[in-house]
Amino acid sequence: MNKVRAALPWLAAGLFAILLTVLAYCPAAWLASALERQSGGRLTLGDATGTLWRGSAFIGGAPSGKDAVTPLLPGRFSWRLSPLLLLGQVELELSNPVAMPQPVMVRGGWTHWDVAPGLLDLPISGLAGLGAPLNTLAPTGQMQLSWSALSVGMHGSALYLDGRMSLRLDDVASQLSSIRPLGAYQMVFDWHGAQARIALTTVNGPLLLSGTGMLDNGRFRFSGKASAETGQEERLANMLNLLGQRRKEGDKNFIALEF
């Protein structure tokens, strides 16, 4: 019995050493399963290399069956995660030279994080995946998501945000119109918990878009207007008819945008 007791500290030390070794070399590919669970099977990591602590991958749509992972965002995301995670403290640096002008820092605990301000270039072709009428318009141009300092938290499986995001679209064009560009637009998201108030404005251009809406627990509601700049009504008439129902306010015609 004395020999067993004497061996217990060595056994515990050995198990602890094995645990540290497993954690130190935990493959980055394990993170793909975690991302799929948190995103409800919509996102995953493709071609993940490295470890939990330092690695890289591209973000893609979670494959179904034998389908390959398709990249959703440009470039590869690299991360550096501090071992302080083992003590409940998150210090994460996320970078992507192709899509982000500078790395973004994330700090916090296991269920709450503060995200530093940042910018992310997005493929505008992704808008076509939202369905009609965007899939018909097949928009081209540049799209960039920016955000102020964000507070992010998890409550159960639900994700909560506090802060402001801005989606900027520049040099927007469509295969259905010879006018290039149609304009530049900005959509602002004011996040409070699981809800975000949305405001769409036109920065410049002959196609005028405006409206407000709400994103509530993944449900999107939006009401807005689309119209042509004075003098461009005839050239934009066909494309405007694809966006919604024609209405009249005073002596001005516009298209009602309802989603």
C-alpha positions in Angstrom: 0.0 0.0 0.0 2.8 2.4 0.8 4.4 1.7 -2.6 1.1 2.6 -4.3 0.8 5.8 -2.3 4.3 6.8 -3.2 3.6 6.1 -6.9 0.5 8.3 -7.0 2.3 11.7 -7.3 4.4 10.3 -10.1 1.3 8.9 -11.8 -0.4 12.3 -11.5 2.7 14.1 -12.8 2.8 11.7 -15.8 -0.8 12.2 -16.6 -0.4 16.0 -16.4 2.6 15.8 -18.7 0.6 13.8 -21.2 -2.3 16.3 -21.0 0.1 19.2 -21.6 1.6 17.4 -24.6 -1.8 16.8 -26.1 -2.9 20.4 -25.6 0.4 21.7 -27.0 0.0 19.8 -30.2 -3.7 19.8 -30.5 -4.3 20.0 -34.3 -5.9 23.0 -35.8 -8.2 20.7 -37.7 -10.1 20.0 -34.4 -11.3 23.6 -34.5 -13.3 22.9 -37.7 -15.7 20.7 -35.8 -16.1 23.3 -33.1 -16.9 26.0 -35.7 -19.4 23.8 -37.4 -21.2 23.2 -34.1 -21.3 26.9 -33.2 -22.5 28.0 -36.6 -25.2 25.4 -36.9 -23.3 23.5 -39.6 -23.0 26.6 -41.9 -19.3 27.3 -41.5 -16.1 25.3 -41.2 -12.3 25.6 -41.5 -10.7 24.4 -44.8 -7.1 23.1 -45.1 -6.4 23.8 -41.5 -2.7 23.6 -40.6 -0.8 24.1 -37.4 -2.2 23.7 -33.8 -4.8 25.2 -31.6 -2.3 27.8 -30.5 -0.8 28.8 -33.8 -2.3 27.9 -37.2 -4.1 28.9 -40.3 -7.0 28.0 -42.5 -9.6 29.4 -44.9 -13.2 29.9 -43.8 -15.6 27.9 -45.9 -19.1 26.6 -46.0 -19.5 23.3 -44.1 -19.5 20.5 -46.8 -22.4 18.1 -47.2 -21.6 14.5 -48.1 -18.4 14.3 -50.2 -18.5 17.9 -51.3 -15.3 19.8 -51.0 -15.1 22.8 -48.6 -15.7 26.0 -50.7 -13.9 29.2 -49.5 -16.4 31.9 -48.5 -13.8 34.7 -47.8 -10.6 35.7 -49.6 -7.2 34.6 -48.2 -6.2 32.4 -45.3 -6.8 33.4 -41.7 -3.9 32.9 -39.3 -4.2 32.9 -35.5 -2.0 33.1 -32.5 -3.7 32.0 -29.2 -2.1 32.5 -25.8 -1.7 29.5 -23.5 -3.4 31.7 -20.9 -6.5 30.1 -22.3 -5.9 27.2 -19.9 -6.4 29.7 -17.0 -9.6 31.1 -18.5 -8.1 34.1 -20.3 -8.4 34.6 -24.0 -5.7 36.5 -26.0 -6.1 35.9 -29.7 -4.5 37.6 -32.7 -6.3 37.0 -36.0 -4.7 38.1 -39.3 -5.4 37.7 -43.0 -3.1 39.9 -45.3 -5.5 39.4 -48.2 -8.7 40.5 -46.6 -7.6 42.5 -43.5 -5.3 45.5 -43.6 -4.2 44.8 -40.0 -4.5 42.0 -37.4 -7.5 42.0 -35.0 -7.0 41.4 -31.3 -9.6 39.5 -29.2 -9.4 39.5 -25.4 -11.6 38.1 -22.7 -12.6 34.9 -21.0 -14.3 31.7 -22.0 -17.8 33.2 -22.6 -17.1 36.9 -23.1 -14.7 38.7 -25.5 -13.8 42.2 -26.5 -13.0 42.5 -30.2 -10.8 45.4 -31.4 -11.9 47.6 -34.3 -11.1 46.2 -37.7 -11.9 45.9 -41.4 -12.6 42.9 -43.6 -12.9 42.8 -47.4 -15.8 40.6 -48.6 -16.7 39.2 -52.0 -19.7 41.1 -53.3 -20.6 38.0 -55.3 -21.8 36.5 -52.0 -24.9 38.8 -52.1 -26.3 36.6 -54.9 -26.6 33.8 -52.3 -29.3 35.8 -50.5 -31.8 35.0 -53.2 -34.1 37.2 -55.3 -33.7 39.9 -56.5 -29.9 39.9 -55.8 -29.3 36.7 -57.6 -30.9 38.2 -60.7 -29.0 41.4 -60.5 -25.6 39.6 -60.0 -23.9 42.7 -58.5 -20.2 43.4 -58.9 -18.0 45.9 -57.1 -16.2 46.1 -53.8 -17.6 45.3 -50.4 -16.0 45.9 -47.0 -17.2 45.2 -43.5 -15.9 47.5 -40.7 -16.6 47.5 -37.0 -16.0 49.6 -33.9 -14.9 47.9 -30.6 -17.3 45.0 -30.1 -18.4 43.2 -27.0 -19.3 39.6 -27.7 -20.8 37.1 -25.4 -22.2 33.5 -25.3 -25.3 32.6 -23.4 -25.9 28.9 -23.8 -25.6 28.4 -27.6 -26.7 32.0 -28.4 -24.3 34.7 -29.4 -24.8 38.3 -28.3 -23.1 41.5 -29.7 -22.9 45.1 -28.6 -21.3 47.6 -30.9 -21.6 49.0 -34.5 -20.8 47.4 -37.8 -20.8 49.1 -41.2 -21.1 47.3 -44.6 -19.8 49.5 -47.4 -20.4 48.8 -51.1 -18.5 50.8 -53.7 -18.6 50.9 -57.5 -21.6 48.7 -57.6 -22.7 47.5 -61.1 -25.0 44.9 -62.5 -25.2 42.9 -65.7 -28.7 44.3 -66.2 -27.7 47.9 -66.5 -25.2 49.7 -68.8 -24.8 52.4 -66.2 -21.5 51.8 -64.4 -21.2 52.3 -61.5 -24.8 52.4 -60.2 -23.6 53.9 -57.0 -22.0 53.4 -53.5 -24.0 52.4 -50.5 -23.6 51.9 -46.7 -25.6 49.7 -44.4 -25.1 50.3 -40.7 -25.8 47.6 -38.0 -26.3 48.8 -34.4 -26.0 45.7 -32.3 -27.6 45.3 -28.9 -27.6 41.7 -27.7 -29.2 39.4 -30.3 -30.8 42.3 -32.2 -29.4 44.8 -34.7 -31.1 47.9 -36.0 -30.3 48.4 -39.7 -30.1 51.6 -41.8 -29.3 51.7 -45.5 -28.2 54.9 -47.2 -26.9 56.0 -50.6 -23.4 57.5 -50.6 -23.5 58.5 -54.3 -24.7 57.3 -57.6 -27.8 57.4 -59.9 -29.5 54.4 -58.2 -30.9 55.7 -54.9 -31.4 53.1 -52.1 -32.6 53.8 -48.6 -34.4 52.0 -45.8 -34.4 50.6 -42.3 -34.8 47.2 -40.8 -34.1 44.8 -38.0 -32.0 41.6 -37.5 -33.5 39.7 -34.6 -32.1 36.3 -33.7 -31.2 35.6 -37.3 -34.6 36.8 -38.7 -34.2 39.7 -41.1 -36.8 42.4 -41.8 -36.3 45.4 -44.0 -38.4 48.1 -45.6 -37.0 50.6 -48.0 -37.1 52.5 -51.3 -35.3 52.3 -54.6 -35.5 55.1 -57.2 -33.5 56.8 -59.9 -31.7 60.0 -59.8 -33.4 62.8 -61.7 -32.6 62.3 -65.4 -31.8 58.6 -65.1 -35.4 57.3 -64.7 -35.7 55.8 -68.2 -32.3 54.2 -68.2 -32.9 52.5 -64.9 -36.6 51.6 -65.4 -36.1 48.0 -66.3 -33.8 47.2 -63.5 -35.9 49.0 -60.9 -38.9 46.9 -61.9 -37.0 43.8 -60.9 -36.5 45.1 -57.4 -40.1 45.3 -56.2 -43.5 46.9 -56.7 -43.8 50.4 -58.1 -45.3 53.0 -55.8 -45.9 56.8 -55.9 -45.3 59.4 -53.3 -46.4 62.8 -54.4 -45.1 63.3 -57.9 -42.2 60.9 -57.3 -42.2 57.2 -58.4 -40.2 54.7 -56.4 -39.9 51.0 -55.9 -40.9 49.5 -52.5 -38.2 47.2 -51.0 -39.7 44.7 -48.6 -37.8 41.8 -47.2 
